[in-house]
Amino acid sequence: MALLDARCTSCGAALKVNGALDAANCESCGAAFVVEKAVRNFYVNIQAQNVVVQGGVREDFEIRGGVLVKYHGNAEEVVIPDGVVEIGKGAFHDCAVLRRVILPEGIERIGESAFMNCRRLEATSLPDGLTEICDEAFRNCASLADIRFSSSVQKIGRSAFGKCAALTKLSVPANVTQVDIFAFSDCAALTEVIIYAEDIELLTGAFGDCGNLERVVLEGKTVKNSSHSAPFDHCGKLTIVQIGQSVEQFDRGMFYDTPCYKSRNKGFTVSCWRCGGKKWNGSLCKQCGLMH
């Protein structure tokens, strides 16, 4: 990981820090600091539409009314300034060299196609306060291997993370209410999905064409698939589905066109948390009668 410019939050000393660390100590004053805050401290403030950096005007960011309309730079690592509440449509579209981006606290929305086709993007922070990730926001970010959603996220848009070929595991947090069509489709390396959302709707192909997806865990109360859609269609290796103790409603039909559905229970590892039974009538366990 390349070193990032930073400024000590205690003494103001200029630093070079490892962006992969959560915390470090200042070489000048010895004080401990949070790395992400020290990196952001390198950037001073926003004045009008320009970002002021160490006394000079930085023209890489085009910002209007708190919306980052367009990024005009070509850096591998970008720290978005405080005060930005939304990443606008296509703001970083096709940024070929971008590898890492740090979003500020207070960001609420990532707009349509904001980071689409940033094929070298490996990591980004998704801070608390973010509620919506719009259509195709990170589509075709082929190097994005790790996504950690903040608990505030509520909606994940159409094809928001489609074709994120390096993504291997995914956790959907408790407050997400909808995963739109094809949101995580064609994520070729994805092997495991854990859904913690309390009341969530999975739309058609939400996880479709994830050819290496093997395991799905449902931990929320209600998992709906609108109009009997098939959110896991063409997931040819999906044979393990675990239903958590808190699940009150789910539809086995959401696994249509996967081995676990086609096999009619043969190889369909869905275990009732009460009795361990694996035979289902919709969301009703045939062995003990528990409604999931």
N, C-alpha and C positions, 0 to 999 in steps of 0.2 A: 504494500500500500504506500503510495507517495505521501510525503509529508505535506500538511496543510498550513497555510499562514494562519496565525492566531494571535490573540493579545490577552495577557493575563487579566483576569477579572478583578484581581486585588491590586496589583501594582502598575498594570498597564504595559508591562514589558512585551516587546515583540517576540513571538515564539514560532517554532516549527513543531507541529504535533502530528502524531500518528492518528489519522482519522478513524482507525479501527478500534481505538481505545475508548472507554467510557469516561475515564478520569485520568489525570496526571498531576505532576507537581511542577510549579514554576521554577526554572533554573535560576532566576534572579532573586526572588523573595522566598522561595520554598513553599508557598501556599498551594494547597490542593485546589483544583478547579475541574469543572465538568468540561470535557473536550468540546462538545458541540456548542456550549455557550461561549467558550473562549474563541472558537472559530468565528462565531457570529459577532463577537465583540470586535473583531478585526474590521468589520463593516460598521460604520458609524451611524448613519441615519438616512432617511429619505427626505429630500427637500423638493417640493413640487413633483415634477416627473423624473427628476434625476436622483441617482444614488450617490451620496458623497462618501468617498473612501479616503481616509487619511488626508483630508483637506482638498482632494482633487475631485473632479466630476467623472463618475463612471458611467459611460454611455451604453454599456452592455445590456442594461435593463431598461425596457420601455414600460413604465408603470403609469396607469391612469386610474385615479380614484381607488387605490388599493388593489387593482387588478394588474397582474403582470401580463401585459399584452404580448410582449415578444422579447425573447432573449437574443441579442445580436452578437454575443461573444463566441469563443471557440475553446473554452477551457475544459479540461477533463473533469475537474471537480468544481462544483458551483454551490455557493451558499446564498440562498435567496434572502434578501434583507427583511428585517422586521418591519411590520406594517402592511405587508402584502397579505391579503385575505383570500385571494383566488388566483389560481394559475389559469390564464385565459386559453381559449381555443387555439390549439396548435402552437403554443408559446415556445416549445422546445422541439417541435416536429422536425425529424430528420437531423438532429444534432449528432453528427456521425462520431465525434470524439468523446462525447459525454460519458463518464464512467460513474460518477457519484453526484447526488444532489441532496442538499440538506434544506428541508422546508422549515419555515419559522413557526414558532408557537403562534396560534391565532389563525392559521390557515383553515379555511372552512370548506373549500371546494377546489377540486382539480378538474378543469374543464375538458371538453371534448377534444380528443387527439392531442392532449397537452404534451405528452412525451412519446407519441407514436413514432415508431421506426428509429428510436434511439437504441440501436442494436448493440452498443457496447455498455449500456447502462447496467451496472452490477448491483447498485444499492441505493436506497433512498429511505429517508425517515418519513413516517406518517404520523405526525404528532396529534395529541389530544385536541379536540375541537374540530377536526376534519369530519364532516358528515357525509359528503357525497364525492364519489369517484365516477366521473361521467363516461359516456360512450367512448370506447377506443383510447382511453387516456394513456394506457401503457401498452397498447397493442404492438406486437412484433418487437418487444424489447427482449431480444433473444438471449441476452446474457444475465437477465434479472433472475437471480437464483433464490432470493430470500425476500418474502413480503411479510412484514409484521404490521398488521392493522391496529390502529388505535381503537379503544373501546367505544369511541364516539361515532364511528362509521355506521351509517344506516343503509346506504344504497350503493350497490356496485353495478355500474352501467353496462350496456350492451358491448360485448367484446372488449371490455375494459382491460383485460389481461390476456386476451387471445394471442396464441402463438408465442407465449413466453417460454421458449424451449428449454431454458435452464432450470425452471422452477420444479422442485422435487416434492415439497410438502407444503400444506396449506392449512391454516386454521381460520375459520370464519367466526368473528367475535359475537358476543351476546346480543348486541343492539342492531345488528344488520337485519332488515326486514325484507329485503328483496335482492336476489342475484339475478340480473337480467339475462336475456337470451345470449348465449355464446360467451358469457363473461370470462370464462376460463377455458374456452374451447381450444383444442389442438395444442395443449401444453404437453409436449411429447415426453418429458421426463417426469411428469407428475405421477407419484405413486400412492400418495395418501392425502385424504381430505378429512378434517375434523370440523364438524359444524356445532358450534356452541350457541348459536343464535336461539333465543327463546321462542320467537314466532317468526318464521321465515318462509318466503315463497321462492321456490326455485323454478325459473322459467325454462323454456325449451332449449336444450343443448347447453345449459349453463356450464356443464363440465363435459360436454360432448367431445368425441374424437380424441380423448386423452388415452391413447393406446396402451400406456403402461400403468394406468391407475388400477391398483389392486385392492385397496382398502378404504372404506368409508365408515366414519364413526358419527353417529347422531347423538348429541348430548343435550339439545334444547327440548322444549316442551312440544312445539308444533312445527312440523316440516311439511309444507304444502307444495304441490306441483300443479300449477294453474292449468285448468282444462285438460287434466290427465296428460300433461306434457311429459317428455322424456328427458330430464335434465342430464342423465348420464348415458345418453345414446351413443352407441359405437365405442363404448369402453370395453374392449374385448378381453381384458384380463381382470375385470372386477368380479371377484369371487368372495370377498370378505366384507360383510356389512355388520357393524356392531350397533345395537340399539341400547342406548343408555337408560338408566333407571328413571330419569326424569321425563323421558319421552311419553307423551300422552296421545299423539296423533301423527301418523305418517302413512303414506300410501305405497305399498310394495310396487305398484305400477310405475313409480318414478324410476325404477331400475329396468324398465323395458329396454330391450335390445342390448342387454348385457348377459354374460354367462349365468349370473345368478337368477335371472328371470327365465331365460330360455330353458334352463335345466329343470325347472319345476321342483326346486329344493335340492336336487342332486348337485352337490358342490356349492350350494347357496348358503354360506355360513352366516346366517342371521340368528343370533341367540337371544331368546327371551331372558331378561335379567332375573325374572322370578324363578323359572323352572328349567331354563336352559333349552327349552324346546325350539325347534327350527322349522316347524310347519305353520304356515300362515294362511289366513283368509283375509286378504287386505291387510289391516293392521291388527287383526285379532289372532292371538296365539291359540292354535287348535288344541294344544295340549293342556293348558291350564285356564284358558278363557280370558286371559288378561288382554284388555284393549290397550294397544300402544298408540 
